[in-house]
């Protein structure tokens, strides 16, 4: 029996989802961290180098040009001293009037925002306009101070960082690509790991369902020594113990049933003899004793039959059988009970069907049991309909009644031995019927009808059919 699980209920799907989300978080976090740390490192490195160069030019300018006159003369020579070869741009602005004294190259006459901040309130209204910072460049500025402490000029150092931006853009692409590949690999690995973890649990689920259904010979492969492997081993030992206990139970029932037959037969014989000689006032009591003795004999016979069927000791006498005749015979055997209880028995049978290789007596026993149960649970004035047809390579017998129906629990346990429903009874008849039909390779059922009542029936495969 297979059970289909929705992805929401599947353990493998949930594990794969959890592993996938964790992998996504790890990949995104690592990629973002690498990018941010790299960008921060490059930005800090550029700012540090720029600040160091600005400090160098500030000291060099203060030592080479101690006054405004010499500064105006030496400024072009100072700005071309080192920066052009290192890829930096240097401009020197006058503190007194904010004029551009010199520049390594022409990047405009207006100071940058950094230079404006250093100039402060001494800058003229000409420079109150918006900053002229070029895109893709970083700036820093320092004040050049004379020996007497007066400010002479502002040194502005800048550098083009578009190459760094291009590198960061390429890094983003690399991180996106590698992160996507890593995420795909992680998802595939997560799915594989989830299935590897869930597969043995799924096998255990199916095995426990089979064991719960009575197949105690089912065993699980033990492929590991971890918790899952130990659980599989525990299930195997449980199945072995259940098989041993079930065999002991069946053996006990078989022996006790066999031992009960002899005293019951003797009691039955004594009661019959007493009925022949006892006075009239004792006859009702003896009749009751005779009926109860017959009931005990039937129960013991059912126990023996069920035990032999379960152990495979009861052999079927297979021969060409007419299923129509079998059903008619079963109906005639139960018709008297139906009339006594006020139930109408309706037969919906074809004139003939192909012969089937089966044990006709056992199939008749099954049909009688199904009819007897249907008549028992149908109220007076109700009907029990018996249908027989061939469909989809099967021969199907259906018994439909107008009774109270049955609950889901009753339908699930109806074929279990010794199950006692609301009406009482040992419930061996349906158990025997199930074993007989299973021995024929067929299927038997008992289900509630949508419009009330119940449907009992069995089907036999057409592979067993011989030409009639």
Protein Blocks (a to p, Z undefined) as FASTA:
>chain_A
ZZdddfklpmklmmmmmmmmmmmmmmmmmmmmmmmmmmmmmmmmmmmmmmmmmmmmmmmm
mmmmmbfklmmmmmmmmmmmmmmmnopacddddfklopafbdfbdebjbdcfklmmmnmm
mbcfklmpccfbdehiacdddddddfkopafbdcdddddfklmmmmmmmmmmmmmmmmmm
mmmmmmmmmmmmmmmmmmmmmmmmmmmmmmmnopakbccddfbfbfklmmmmmmmmmmmm
mmmmmmmmmmmmmmmmmmmmmmmmmmmmmmmmmmmmmcfklmmmmmmmmmmmmmmmmmmm
mmmmmmmmmnopaccddddddfklmmmmmmmmmmmmmmmnopacdddddfbdcdddddfk
lmmmmmmmmmmmmmmmpcehiacddddddeehiacdddddfbebjafklmmmmmpghiac
fkgpjhlmmmmmmmmmmmnopacdddddfkgpjdddddddfklpccZZ
